[in-house]
Amino acid sequence: MLELRNVTKTVGAAEHIRDVSLTLQHGSLNVLLGPTLSGKTSLMRLMAGLDVPTSGSVWFDGQNVTGMPVQQRKIAMVYQQFINYPAMTVYENIASPLRVAGTDQAKIDKEVRNAAALLKLTPYLDRTPLSLSGGQQQRTALARAIVKNASLVLLDEPLANLDYKLREELRAELPKIFAAAGTIFVYATTEPHEALLLGGNTATLSEGRITQFGPTIDVFRKPIDLVTAKTFADPPLNTIVLAKKGPDFLLEGGVKLPVPAELAGIADANYTIGFQPHHLSLERPDAAAVPVRAKVTITEITGSESFIHLDFADARWVMLTHGIRDFEPDAEVEVFIDPRHIMVFDGSGSAVVAPKLAA
């Protein structure tokens, strides 16, 4: 078990990590999700022992390892910017941690060839890394992490340089490999859809602090605050500030958006409403959906999907819809909001939860 206890890391006047407490279990997959400069790499470096916290402590299986050199820890780390030994062949790069550990040659050969087969590196085992493509070099670094049989594996956006097909295959295979070995597997990404594909647990990061940690699907569906909801949305979360009056939120033009039934007892006040781009639609999904008129600013067509950027009142929204939808800028369209899929946040940005009924 890896524990971070009230860990803070400052560099000069900059606070890179702020009062983080986190517990990760053996055999677990844990995603660090956040935008660039949110603290993902800094947090991984503290977990690995590459950096020492300014305050707080790091524990592994009940032992305080704060300040213990990385060489004394059984860890493997792979960065987006791969690191290989240029003078060694791919085979020797993958085998290097096993040779350092004194593993016998028969086992080295078996482990190297198994990892190479998984990562489609078998034809390149006799080459040196500089003769490979960037994606092949990254796969070599991943293979070295796999054979190391580490207790803690830290992957910092490791699949960014790989082609789509291989990236999808590895997202499915890597968690199985490390879970089977009882490894604590930590994977950093800026992409919410990657966290959802990986599953496991997710910690959302913002400005050096963890805003929420738990099963990935729970963090996505039930963010505890607006910062977490925005972190776990790509395209960006659609939001608007609305007044609640009685059973409804009041939209521009006299349109009423019913308050979700479980929140019927919340006080009349201003709230921030949030909903995902795929919960805004051009066709009414059912009778509960509420129509509003919005103005198109731009349409992005990706092939099987279209992203339609909209202006509504003072809000800017993005709608994700299937198929090719080509609207001219400034066109007015009717779109539908399903009140059952909205998230509600109070003035401080905290998620509004259903009020407890009196006993």
C-alpha positions in Angstrom: 0.0 0.0 0.0 1.3 3.5 -1.0 0.2 6.4 1.3 0.8 10.1 0.8 0.1 11.9 4.1 -0.5 15.6 3.9 2.2 16.0 1.2 3.2 19.5 0.0 6.0 20.4 -2.4 7.1 23.9 -2.9 9.9 25.2 -5.3 10.8 28.7 -4.4 7.6 30.6 -4.0 5.7 28.2 -6.2 3.5 25.5 -4.6 3.6 22.5 -7.0 1.7 20.1 -4.7 -0.6 21.2 -2.0 -1.6 19.1 1.1 -2.2 15.8 -0.8 -3.3 12.7 1.1 -3.9 9.6 -0.9 -3.9 5.8 -0.4 -3.3 3.4 -3.2 -3.7 -0.4 -2.8 -1.7 -3.2 -4.3 -3.1 -4.5 -7.6 -5.0 -1.3 -8.2 -5.1 0.9 -11.3 -5.1 4.6 -10.4 -5.4 7.4 -12.9 -4.1 11.0 -12.3 -6.3 13.2 -14.4 -5.7 16.9 -14.9 -4.7 19.6 -17.4 -1.0 20.4 -18.1 0.7 21.9 -15.0 -2.0 20.6 -12.6 0.7 18.6 -10.7 0.5 15.1 -12.1 4.2 14.7 -12.8 5.2 16.4 -9.6 3.0 14.0 -7.6 4.5 11.0 -9.5 8.1 12.2 -8.7 7.2 12.3 -5.0 5.7 8.8 -5.2 8.9 7.5 -6.9 11.3 9.2 -4.5 12.8 11.4 -7.2 11.8 14.4 -5.2 11.3 14.9 -1.4 8.2 16.6 -0.1 8.6 20.0 1.6 6.2 18.8 4.3 4.2 15.6 4.8 5.4 12.0 4.3 5.3 9.0 1.9 4.7 5.5 3.2 5.0 2.1 1.5 3.6 -1.0 3.2 3.8 0.7 6.6 7.3 2.0 6.2 8.1 5.7 6.0 10.1 6.0 2.7 10.2 9.8 2.7 13.7 10.7 1.5 14.6 7.1 0.6 16.6 7.3 -2.7 14.8 6.0 -5.8 17.5 3.4 -6.3 16.4 1.7 -3.1 12.7 1.4 -4.2 11.2 -1.2 -6.4 9.6 1.1 -8.9 9.4 1.6 -12.7 8.6 4.9 -14.4 7.9 5.7 -18.0 7.5 9.2 -19.3 5.9 10.6 -22.4 9.4 11.5 -23.5 10.9 8.0 -23.6 14.3 7.2 -22.1 16.4 4.3 -23.5 20.1 3.4 -23.6 21.2 4.4 -27.1 24.2 2.1 -27.3 22.2 -1.0 -26.3 20.0 -3.1 -28.6 16.3 -3.2 -27.9 16.7 -6.6 -26.4 19.4 -5.3 -23.9 17.3 -2.2 -23.1 14.4 -4.4 -22.1 16.7 -6.9 -20.3 18.6 -4.2 -18.3 16.6 -4.2 -15.1 16.7 -8.0 -15.0 20.5 -8.1 -15.4 20.9 -5.6 -12.6 18.7 -7.8 -10.4 21.0 -10.8 -11.2 18.2 -12.8 -13.0 19.4 -15.9 -14.8 19.7 -15.8 -18.6 16.9 -18.3 -19.4 14.4 -16.2 -17.4 15.7 -12.9 -18.9 15.2 -14.3 -22.4 11.6 -15.5 -21.6 10.6 -12.2 -20.0 12.1 -10.0 -22.7 10.5 -12.0 -25.5 7.1 -12.0 -23.8 7.2 -8.3 -23.3 8.5 -7.7 -26.9 5.6 -9.8 -28.3 3.0 -7.9 -26.3 4.4 -4.6 -27.6 5.0 -5.8 -31.1 8.8 -5.3 -30.8 10.0 -8.8 -31.7 11.3 -7.8 -35.2 13.3 -5.0 -33.7 15.1 -6.8 -30.8 18.5 -6.6 -32.5 18.3 -2.9 -33.4 19.4 0.1 -31.4 16.8 2.6 -30.3 18.0 5.4 -32.6 17.1 3.2 -35.6 13.5 3.0 -34.4 10.5 5.4 -34.8 9.4 7.4 -31.8 6.5 5.0 -31.1 8.8 2.0 -31.2 11.2 3.7 -28.8 8.3 4.4 -26.4 7.2 0.8 -26.6 10.8 -0.3 -25.7 10.6 1.9 -22.5 7.2 0.3 -21.7 8.6 -3.2 -22.2 11.4 -2.4 -19.7 8.9 -1.3 -17.1 6.9 -4.5 -17.6 9.8 -6.9 -17.1 11.0 -5.1 -14.0 8.2 -6.6 -11.9 8.1 -3.5 -9.8 5.8 -2.9 -6.8 5.0 0.6 -8.1 4.7 1.4 -11.8 4.3 5.1 -12.8 3.3 5.9 -16.3 3.3 9.6 -17.2 1.2 10.0 -20.4 3.1 7.0 -21.9 0.8 6.3 -24.9 0.8 9.8 -26.4 3.3 9.0 -29.1 1.8 5.7 -30.2 -0.6 5.1 -33.1 -4.3 4.9 -32.4 -4.7 1.1 -32.8 -1.7 0.2 -30.6 -2.8 2.8 -28.0 -6.2 1.2 -27.7 -4.7 -2.3 -27.4 -2.3 -1.2 -24.7 -5.0 0.6 -22.7 -6.7 -2.7 -22.4 -3.7 -4.9 -21.8 -1.4 -2.8 -19.5 -3.8 -2.7 -16.5 -4.2 -6.5 -16.7 -0.5 -7.1 -16.7 0.3 -5.0 -13.7 -2.8 -6.0 -11.7 -1.9 -9.7 -12.1 1.5 -9.0 -10.5 -0.1 -7.1 -7.6 1.5 -3.9 -8.7 0.3 -0.4 -7.8 -0.3 1.1 -11.2 -0.4 4.9 -11.6 -1.2 6.4 -14.9 -1.2 10.2 -15.6 -3.2 11.7 -18.4 -4.8 15.0 -19.5 -7.6 13.1 -21.4 -10.9 12.3 -19.6 -11.9 9.7 -22.2 -8.6 7.9 -21.5 -9.4 7.8 -17.7 -12.8 6.3 -18.6 -11.3 3.7 -20.9 -8.8 2.6 -18.3 -11.4 2.4 -15.4 -10.0 1.7 -12.0 -9.8 4.7 -9.7 -9.2 8.3 -10.7 -7.8 11.3 -8.8 -8.6 14.6 -10.4 -6.0 17.3 -10.0 -6.2 21.1 -10.1 -3.4 23.5 -9.2 -1.5 20.9 -7.3 -4.3 19.5 -5.2 -6.5 16.5 -5.5 -10.1 17.6 -5.8 -11.6 14.1 -5.7 -10.5 10.4 -5.6 -12.6 7.3 -6.1 -13.8 4.8 -8.7 -13.5 6.4 -12.1 -17.1 6.1 -13.1 -18.3 7.6 -9.8 -15.9 10.6 -10.1 -17.2 11.2 -13.6 -20.9 10.8 -12.8 -20.9 12.4 -9.4 -18.2 15.1 -9.1 -18.2 16.7 -5.7 -17.5 20.2 -7.1 -17.4 22.3 -10.3 -13.6 22.1 -10.6 -13.8 18.3 -10.7 -16.7 18.3 -13.1 -14.7 20.6 -15.5 -11.6 18.5 -15.1 -13.5 15.4 -16.2 -15.0 16.9 -19.3 -13.7 17.0 -22.9 -15.1 18.9 -24.8 -15.5 21.4 -21.9 -18.4 21.1 -19.5 -21.4 23.3 -20.5 -22.3 25.6 -17.7 -24.7 28.5 -17.0 -25.7 30.4 -13.8 -29.5 30.2 -13.3 -32.0 31.3 -10.6 -34.1 28.7 -9.0 -37.7 29.6 -8.3 -40.0 27.0 -6.9 -39.8 23.8 -8.9 -37.8 25.3 -11.8 -34.5 26.9 -12.9 -35.3 30.0 -15.0 -33.7 30.2 -18.4 -33.6 33.2 -20.8 -36.8 33.9 -22.6 -39.0 32.5 -19.9 -38.0 28.9 -20.5 -38.2 26.8 -17.4 -35.8 23.9 -16.6 -37.4 21.6 -14.0 -35.2 21.0 -10.9 -34.3 17.3 -10.7 -36.7 15.5 -8.4 -34.0 14.5 -5.8 -33.1 18.2 -5.4 -36.7 19.5 -5.2 -36.1 20.8 -1.6 -33.1 23.1 -2.3 -33.5 26.8 -1.5 -34.4 29.4 -4.1 -31.1 31.0 -5.0 -28.6 31.2 -7.9 -26.9 28.0 -8.9 -24.5 26.9 -11.6 -25.9 24.2 -13.8 -23.5 21.9 -15.7 -24.1 19.2 -18.3 -21.9 17.2 -20.7 -21.8 18.1 -24.4 -23.4 14.7 -25.3 -26.4 15.6 -23.1 -27.3 18.5 -25.4 -29.1 17.3 -28.5 -30.7 18.5 -31.7 -33.6 16.0 -31.5 -35.8 15.8 -28.5 -34.8 12.5 -26.7 -38.1 12.3 -24.8 -40.8 14.4 -23.3 -38.7 15.5 -20.4 -36.2 17.4 -22.5 -36.5 21.2 -22.6 -36.0 23.1 -25.9 -34.0 26.4 -26.1 -32.9 28.5 -29.0 -29.2 29.1 -29.4 -26.9 30.6 -32.0 -24.2 28.6 -33.8 -20.7 30.1 -33.7 -18.7 27.3 -35.4 -19.1 23.6 -36.4 -16.3 21.1 -36.2 -16.8 17.9 -38.2 -14.7 14.9 -37.3 -16.3 12.4 -39.6 -18.6 10.3 -37.5 -19.3 13.1 -35.0 -19.8 16.9 -35.1 -19.0 19.4 -32.4 -21.4 22.4 -32.6 -20.3 25.5 -30.6 -23.2 27.6 -29.4 -24.0 30.9 -27.8 -26.9 30.9 -25.4 -27.5 34.1 -23.3 -24.1 34.7 -21.7 -23.0 31.1 -21.9 -20.9 29.3 -24.5 -21.7 25.7 -25.0 -20.5 22.7 -27.1 -22.9 20.1 -28.3 -21.5 16.6 -29.4 -23.8 15.0 -31.9 -23.5 11.9 -34.2 -23.1 12.3 -37.9 -22.2 15.3 -40.1 -24.0 18.4 -39.0 -22.9 21.5 -41.0 -24.4 24.8 -39.8 -23.5 28.2 -41.0 -22.1 30.6 -38.3 -24.9 32.7 -36.6 -27.5 30.2 -37.6 -30.2 29.8 -34.9 -31.0 26.2 -33.8 -33.3 24.6 -31.4 -31.5 22.3 -28.9 -32.7 20.2 -26.1 -31.5 19.9 -22.5 -32.4 16.8 -20.5 -32.9 18.0 -16.8 -32.2 14.4 -15.6 -28.6 14.8 -16.7 -27.8 18.2 -15.2 -25.4 18.7 -12.3 -26.1 21.5 -9.9 -23.5 23.5 -8.0 -23.9 26.2 -5.3 -22.3 29.6 -5.1 -19.1 28.2 -3.7 -18.8 25.6 -6.5 -19.8 22.6 -4.4 -22.1 20.0 -5.8 -25.7 20.3 -4.4 -26.8 17.0 -2.9 -30.3 15.9 -2.2 -31.5 17.3 1.2 -32.0 14.8 4.0 -35.7 14.2 4.9 -36.7 14.8 8.4 -37.1 11.7 10.5 
